[in-house]
Amino acid sequence: MKQLTQKLKTGNMQILEVPVPHLRSGMVLVRNYYSLISAGTEGSTVKAARKGYIGKAKERPQQVKQVIDTLKIQGPVQTYRAVMKKLFHHLLPVYSYCWAFCANTNKTPPL
């Protein structure tokens, strides 16, 4: 299964091959035929992600406050690790879907 992701640090988008989710009780699986990305929302996310650290900080003052609060409580090493983990994490863009029912667990009624 393919999934579009974005790195918050650079704004780069890439398509990753990910495993098909395992269906558990009460879950359904759908097959997407078309996916649309919001150009406005995702465009602004990419634009912000491509800025340097100072530019990112100016775009998100509330997150800067969270980093400072974390620094006071957890110290510089843990704060650095948390920030780097966030920056290198793959984000999933917001989509509009065209899908079809594919499978369900035996306890979930079909759609």
Secondary structure as a PSIPRED ss2 file (coil, helix, strand):
# PSIPRED VFORMAT (PSIPRED V4.0)

   1 M C   1.000  0.000  0.000
   2 K E   0.000  0.000  1.000
   3 Q E   0.000  0.000  1.000
   4 L E   0.000  0.000  1.000
   5 T E   0.000  0.000  1.000
   6 Q E   0.000  0.000  1.000
   7 K E   0.000  0.000  1.000
   8 L C   1.000  0.000  0.000
   9 K C   1.000  0.000  0.000
  10 T C   1.000  0.000  0.000
  11 G C   1.000  0.000  0.000
  12 N C   1.000  0.000  0.000
  13 M E   0.000  0.000  1.000
  14 Q E   0.000  0.000  1.000
  15 I E   0.000  0.000  1.000
  16 L E   0.000  0.000  1.000
  17 E E   0.000  0.000  1.000
  18 V C   1.000  0.000  0.000
  19 P C   1.000  0.000  0.000
  20 V C   1.000  0.000  0.000
  21 P C   1.000  0.000  0.000
  22 H C   1.000  0.000  0.000
  23 L C   1.000  0.000  0.000
  24 R C   1.000  0.000  0.000
  25 S C   1.000  0.000  0.000
  26 G C   1.000  0.000  0.000
  27 M C   1.000  0.000  0.000
  28 V E   0.000  0.000  1.000
  29 L E   0.000  0.000  1.000
  30 V E   0.000  0.000  1.000
  31 R E   0.000  0.000  1.000
  32 N E   0.000  0.000  1.000
  33 Y E   0.000  0.000  1.000
  34 Y E   0.000  0.000  1.000
  35 S E   0.000  0.000  1.000
  36 L E   0.000  0.000  1.000
  37 I E   0.000  0.000  1.000
  38 S C   1.000  0.000  0.000
  39 A H   0.000  1.000  0.000
  40 G H   0.000  1.000  0.000
  41 T H   0.000  1.000  0.000
  42 E H   0.000  1.000  0.000
  43 G H   0.000  1.000  0.000
  44 S H   0.000  1.000  0.000
  45 T H   0.000  1.000  0.000
  46 V H   0.000  1.000  0.000
  47 K H   0.000  1.000  0.000
  48 A H   0.000  1.000  0.000
  49 A H   0.000  1.000  0.000
  50 R C   1.000  0.000  0.000
  51 K C   1.000  0.000  0.000
  52 G C   1.000  0.000  0.000
  53 Y H   0.000  1.000  0.000
  54 I H   0.000  1.000  0.000
  55 G H   0.000  1.000  0.000
  56 K H   0.000  1.000  0.000
  57 A H   0.000  1.000  0.000
  58 K H   0.000  1.000  0.000
  59 E H   0.000  1.000  0.000
  60 R C   1.000  0.000  0.000
  61 P H   0.000  1.000  0.000
  62 Q H   0.000  1.000  0.000
  63 Q H   0.000  1.000  0.000
  64 V H   0.000  1.000  0.000
  65 K H   0.000  1.000  0.000
  66 Q H   0.000  1.000  0.000
  67 V H   0.000  1.000  0.000
  68 I H   0.000  1.000  0.000
  69 D H   0.000  1.000  0.000
  70 T H   0.000  1.000  0.000
  71 L H   0.000  1.000  0.000
  72 K H   0.000  1.000  0.000
  73 I H   0.000  1.000  0.000
  74 Q H   0.000  1.000  0.000
  75 G C   1.000  0.000  0.000
  76 P H   0.000  1.000  0.000
  77 V H   0.000  1.000  0.000
  78 Q H   0.000  1.000  0.000
  79 T H   0.000  1.000  0.000
  80 Y H   0.000  1.000  0.000
  81 R H   0.000  1.000  0.000
  82 A H   0.000  1.000  0.000
  83 V H   0.000  1.000  0.000
  84 M H   0.000  1.000  0.000
  85 K H   0.000  1.000  0.000
  86 K H   0.000  1.000  0.000
  87 L H   0.000  1.000  0.000
  88 F H   0.000  1.000  0.000
  89 H C   1.000  0.000  0.000
  90 H E   0.000  0.000  1.000
  91 L E   0.000  0.000  1.000
  92 L C   1.000  0.000  0.000
  93 P C   1.000  0.000  0.000
  94 V C   1.000  0.000  0.000
  95 Y E   0.000  0.000  1.000
  96 S E   0.000  0.000  1.000
  97 Y E   0.000  0.000  1.000
  98 C E   0.000  0.000  1.000
  99 W E   0.000  0.000  1.000
 100 A E   0.000  0.000  1.000
 101 F E   0.000  0.000  1.000
 102 C E   0.000  0.000  1.000
 103 A E   0.000  0.000  1.000
 104 N E   0.000  0.000  1.000
 105 T C   1.000  0.000  0.000
 106 N C   1.000  0.000  0.000
 107 K C   1.000  0.000  0.000
 108 T C   1.000  0.000  0.000
 109 P C   1.000  0.000  0.000
 110 P C   1.000  0.000  0.000
 111 L C   1.000  0.000  0.000
